[in-house]
């Protein structure tokens, strides 16, 4: 009985640690693309008012993800499309993850 309890405790700790690592990884990936987003808003798309800059900012952040998610049907000024926004965010995370794999480690 004690062995089963210890095994369950170990499994629980492993699951909690993996969840924590996953959340930290997502937060790191989000910080990276959000930094690019801030640069796009300040630089390339600064002449547009924010409600009209969604397409500009999204394309600036990632041409690849923009083409995949929005190019065939761009957002209208002020439009919010939650489903495509989630898809775009997932694409950005995947892109950041792939870029991190390609960088040489120190």
C-alpha positions as CSV (number, residue, x, y, z in Angstrom):
1,X,0.0,0.0,0.0
2,X,2.8,2.4,0.9
3,X,4.6,1.6,-2.3
4,X,1.5,2.5,-4.4
5,X,1.1,5.8,-2.5
6,X,4.8,6.7,-3.1
7,X,4.4,5.8,-6.8
8,X,1.3,8.0,-7.1
9,X,3.1,10.8,-5.4
10,X,6.1,10.5,-7.8
11,X,3.8,10.4,-10.8
12,X,2.0,13.5,-9.6
13,X,5.2,15.4,-9.1
14,X,6.4,14.5,-12.6
15,X,3.1,15.7,-14.1
16,X,3.2,19.0,-12.2
17,X,6.8,19.6,-13.3
18,X,5.9,18.9,-16.9
19,X,2.9,21.2,-16.8
20,X,5.1,23.9,-15.2
21,X,7.8,23.5,-17.9
22,X,5.1,23.7,-20.7
23,X,3.6,26.9,-19.3
24,X,7.1,28.5,-19.0
25,X,7.9,27.5,-22.5
26,X,4.6,29.0,-23.9
27,X,5.3,32.2,-21.9
28,X,8.8,32.5,-23.3
29,X,7.5,31.9,-26.9
30,X,4.7,34.5,-26.3
31,X,7.2,37.1,-25.0
32,X,9.3,36.7,-28.2
33,X,6.5,37.2,-30.7
34,X,4.9,40.0,-28.6
35,X,8.2,41.8,-28.7
36,X,8.2,41.6,-32.5
37,X,4.6,42.8,-32.4
38,X,5.5,45.9,-30.4
39,X,8.3,46.7,-32.8
40,X,5.9,46.4,-35.8
41,X,3.4,48.7,-34.1
42,X,6.1,51.3,-33.4
43,X,8.0,51.1,-36.7
44,X,6.4,49.7,-39.8
45,X,2.7,50.2,-39.0
46,X,2.9,53.3,-36.8
47,X,1.2,55.5,-39.5
48,X,-2.0,53.6,-39.2
49,X,-4.5,53.9,-36.3
50,X,-4.6,50.7,-34.2
51,X,-8.0,49.7,-35.4
52,X,-6.8,49.7,-39.0
53,X,-3.4,48.3,-38.4
54,X,-4.3,44.6,-37.6
55,X,-3.4,43.3,-41.0
56,X,-0.2,45.4,-41.2
57,X,1.0,44.3,-37.8
58,X,0.1,40.6,-38.3
59,X,1.9,40.5,-41.7
60,X,4.9,42.3,-40.1
61,X,5.1,39.9,-37.2
62,X,5.2,36.9,-39.5
63,X,4.6,36.9,-43.3
64,X,4.4,33.1,-43.2
65,X,1.7,32.9,-40.5
66,X,-0.1,35.9,-42.1
67,X,-0.2,34.1,-45.5
68,X,-1.4,30.9,-43.9
69,X,-4.2,32.4,-41.7
70,X,-5.3,35.8,-43.1
71,X,-4.1,36.4,-46.6
72,X,-7.1,34.8,-48.4
73,X,-9.5,36.8,-46.2
74,X,-7.9,39.8,-44.5
75,X,-9.4,41.3,-41.4
76,X,-11.7,44.3,-42.0
77,X,-10.9,47.5,-40.0
78,X,-11.8,46.9,-36.4
79,X,-12.8,43.2,-37.0
80,X,-11.9,40.7,-34.3
81,X,-11.9,37.0,-35.3
82,X,-11.1,35.0,-32.2
83,X,-10.8,31.6,-34.0
84,X,-8.3,32.9,-36.6
85,X,-6.5,34.9,-33.9
86,X,-5.9,31.7,-31.9
87,X,-4.7,29.9,-35.1
88,X,-2.3,32.9,-35.8
89,X,-1.0,32.7,-32.2
90,X,-0.4,29.0,-32.5
91,X,1.4,29.5,-35.8
92,X,3.6,32.2,-34.2
93,X,4.5,29.9,-31.3
94,X,5.4,27.1,-33.7
95,X,7.5,29.5,-35.7
96,X,9.3,30.7,-32.6
97,X,9.9,27.2,-31.5
98,X,11.4,26.3,-34.9
99,X,13.6,29.4,-34.9
100,X,14.9,28.5,-31.5
101,X,15.8,25.0,-32.7
102,X,17.8,26.5,-35.6
103,X,19.8,28.9,-33.3
104,X,23.2,27.5,-32.2
105,X,23.3,27.0,-28.5
106,X,26.1,28.7,-26.4
